[in-house]
Amino acid sequence: MDSNKKIALGLAFGVGTLLVVIFLLVLSNREQTPIPKQPVIPTSIIIPTTAKETIPSIPSGSKINVDGVTIRNIYNDAVNINNEGDVQFSTDSGFHLVYLPDMREFLISIRRSPFTSVRIQAERDFLRALGINEEAACKLDVKITTPQFANPQEAGQVYSLSFCP
């Protein structure tokens, strides 16, 4: 290829590149029509309510019956009673004792380690708080759990009372 053709080819390439750059600059500087913003219109929000809007009646008297077992009325010495009627009836630094009347279930949450010794202490406190013996306690629905932070090895499982078959 002779030098005139190379010069002509280079000049053509340069002019073509220059035209592309000018074309892109013209497109980018072109005034764009702003898109009109739509006004925000608030909508009504539906807030769900629970079917139960009244606090269930709290049992009176010194004794109550749960699943055929007569126990001390734990509502009389409650630490806390929520709107559902669930009652926390003992709070120790190592465990919590709770009764859920809608499920007719007792929960023991072991919140300190070692799990086994705190569990035994919680079970003793459970029997004392309810005023019952081991045989009567085994007739109740009792679930024992522990969180990961307190007892990583035992967490994630549900235990029954240690003295029940």
NUPA-573359 format. One record per residue (C-alpha): residue number from 1; x negated, y, z negated. Coordinates in steps of 0.02 Angstrom, whole numbers. Example, Ala and Ser with C-alpha at 12.3 -4.5 7.8 and 13.67 -1.06 7.14 Angstrom:
2
- 1,-615,-225,-390
- 2,-684,-53,-357
//
This chain:
165
- 1,0,0,0
- 2,-77,166,45
- 3,-91,312,-73
- 4,48,416,8
- 5,173,277,-21
- 6,115,259,-202
- 7,135,445,-231
- 8,307,445,-149
- 9,362,294,-252
- 10,297,372,-414
- 11,381,536,-373
- 12,547,446,-337
- 13,534,350,-501
- 14,496,511,-598
- 15,641,605,-518
- 16,759,459,-552
- 17,705,452,-735
- 18,726,641,-750
- 19,903,630,-679
- 20,950,493,-803
- 21,884,596,-950
- 22,978,752,-891
- 23,1137,649,-868
- 24,1123,580,-1046
- 25,1090,755,-1117
- 26,1242,825,-1029
- 27,1351,683,-1098
- 28,1288,703,-1276
- 29,1314,894,-1276
- 30,1488,882,-1205
- 31,1614,947,-1332
- 32,1717,806,-1400
- 33,1899,829,-1439
- 34,1925,801,-1625
- 35,2052,670,-1672
- 36,2190,750,-1774
- 37,2197,682,-1951
- 38,2357,602,-2005
- 39,2427,665,-2170
- 40,2422,542,-2314
- 41,2597,498,-2366
- 42,2612,416,-2536
- 43,2715,260,-2545
- 44,2807,194,-2693
- 45,2716,64,-2796
- 46,2810,-83,-2867
- 47,2747,-126,-3039
- 48,2789,-304,-3088
- 49,2864,-333,-3257
- 50,2867,-492,-3357
- 51,3029,-583,-3382
- 52,2997,-575,-3568
- 53,3010,-395,-3624
- 54,3051,-423,-3805
- 55,2936,-492,-3937
- 56,2997,-664,-3989
- 57,3064,-678,-4163
- 58,2932,-718,-4291
- 59,2978,-868,-4400
- 60,3014,-824,-4581
- 61,2991,-931,-4734
- 62,2840,-1021,-4801
- 63,2847,-1172,-4683
- 64,2880,-1199,-4498
- 65,2899,-1356,-4393
- 66,2789,-1389,-4242
- 67,2817,-1552,-4146
- 68,2893,-1637,-4297
- 69,2752,-1584,-4414
- 70,2791,-1463,-4555
- 71,2651,-1337,-4573
- 72,2619,-1180,-4675
- 73,2695,-1029,-4586
- 74,2539,-961,-4502
- 75,2631,-803,-4450
- 76,2635,-745,-4632
- 77,2445,-727,-4639
- 78,2414,-688,-4456
- 79,2260,-595,-4402
- 80,2347,-544,-4240
- 81,2513,-579,-4153
- 82,2533,-527,-3971
- 83,2693,-488,-3872
- 84,2711,-670,-3820
- 85,2715,-727,-4001
- 86,2541,-806,-3991
- 87,2462,-798,-4162
- 88,2280,-791,-4211
- 89,2282,-857,-4387
- 90,2099,-867,-4431
- 91,1945,-772,-4376
- 92,1780,-833,-4438
- 93,1616,-771,-4367
- 94,1592,-942,-4288
- 95,1767,-989,-4227
- 96,1944,-930,-4193
- 97,2107,-1023,-4227
- 98,2257,-981,-4117
- 99,2433,-1051,-4095
- 100,2526,-1032,-3928
- 101,2710,-1063,-3967
- 102,2770,-1066,-3786
- 103,2652,-1212,-3753
- 104,2665,-1282,-3929
- 105,2475,-1290,-3928
- 106,2337,-1248,-4051
- 107,2170,-1183,-3987
- 108,2007,-1188,-4082
- 109,1870,-1086,-3999
- 110,1694,-1124,-4064
- 111,1596,-962,-4041
- 112,1432,-1004,-4128
- 113,1306,-1145,-4125
- 114,1267,-1279,-4171
- 115,1429,-1343,-4097
- 116,1451,-1498,-4205
- 117,1431,-1416,-4375
- 118,1537,-1264,-4329
- 119,1670,-1381,-4257
- 120,1679,-1478,-4422
- 121,1695,-1314,-4518
- 122,1831,-1253,-4398
- 123,1928,-1417,-4414
- 124,1923,-1403,-4605
- 125,1985,-1223,-4596
- 126,2121,-1279,-4473
- 127,2186,-1411,-4595
- 128,2179,-1288,-4741
- 129,2268,-1148,-4643
- 130,2408,-1265,-4590
- 131,2417,-1352,-4759
- 132,2414,-1526,-4680
- 133,2306,-1683,-4683
- 134,2209,-1764,-4540
- 135,2349,-1886,-4499
- 136,2476,-1746,-4475
- 137,2351,-1642,-4375
- 138,2328,-1785,-4251
- 139,2514,-1771,-4206
- 140,2487,-1591,-4147
- 141,2422,-1534,-3977
- 142,2251,-1462,-4023
- 143,2118,-1411,-3898
- 144,1940,-1366,-3947
- 145,1831,-1267,-3827
- 146,1671,-1165,-3831
- 147,1605,-1028,-3715
- 148,1444,-1044,-3616
- 149,1354,-908,-3716
- 150,1377,-1002,-3880
- 151,1351,-1184,-3831
- 152,1296,-1208,-3650
- 153,1289,-1398,-3663
- 154,1467,-1416,-3730
- 155,1548,-1274,-3632
- 156,1671,-1311,-3494
- 157,1748,-1460,-3584
- 158,1903,-1479,-3691
- 159,1885,-1577,-3852
- 160,2013,-1648,-3973
- 161,1998,-1652,-4162
- 162,1847,-1759,-4208
- 163,1944,-1864,-4332
- 164,2086,-1910,-4213
- 165,2084,-2074,-4116
//
